[in-house]
Amino acid sequence: MRVFAIDTALEACSAAVFDNEHGTILASESIPMARGHAEALMPLVARVIAAANMTFGHVDRFAVTTGPGSFTGLRVGIAAARGLGLAAGKPVVGLSTLSALAAPLIAADATIPVVVALDARHGHVYLQVFATGGRTLVTPRVVPLAEAVQLARGGAPHIVGSVADMLAGLWLDADRPPTSVEVQSAPEIEWVARLGASAEESTSPPKPFYLRPPDAQPQHAAQLARR
């Protein structure tokens, strides 16, 4: 199976082609960016598929991160993946950014818990905690930083994500400090592709995984009354 993966949910614009049969990345590119994904993505996609010496007809599946993350960024990636899948007549699977960030740590040593913490702004954190074996211990949620520390404590875990250092700085269990702390603002696109190869297909196309409402709200008071 050849998987074309896309990630624009956080602070990178990335794409990769993964050959699941041989376990190799055929081509990949990742550009760090906080905004501007819409302009950067399709030229990047074209470069990656060309570097893999393929056409989209050779792709067996598309994979895309669905969030949590930037409201605009993740919609850009999902729309592109769904459009490419529709044009190529191939399935599209969605993956959470939290699981993609945890995946390489779980693969390296499944006996150590993993805590993923991303900045949700306004003093809040997107959080998921994985127990040994990659089992979900705390389901994805958005919580205040102090509550995230309480939920994550114990087990001397790996902590990864854009606010991993903040979570580690407030760690409560001095006898069992984190095994490692890795500040990472976006998942590795290789792992998005690898997870995409093993994900179960759905009859529904992937949708944004927000966890919280957008900051910007419609200004109803400024709307003109209908006659």
Secondary structure as UniProt FT lines:
FT   STRAND          2..7
FT   STRAND          12..19
FT   TURN            20..23
FT   STRAND          24..32
FT   HELIX           37..51
FT   TURN            52..53
FT   HELIX           56..58
FT   STRAND          61..67
FT   HELIX           71..88
FT   STRAND          92..96
FT   HELIX           97..108
FT   TURN            110..111
FT   STRAND          114..121
FT   TURN            122..123
FT   STRAND          124..130
FT   HELIX           132..134
FT   STRAND          136..144
FT   HELIX           145..152
FT   STRAND          158..161
FT   TURN            162..163
FT   HELIX           164..169
FT   TURN            174..175
FT   STRAND          180..183
FT   HELIX           189..198
FT   HELIX           220..222
//
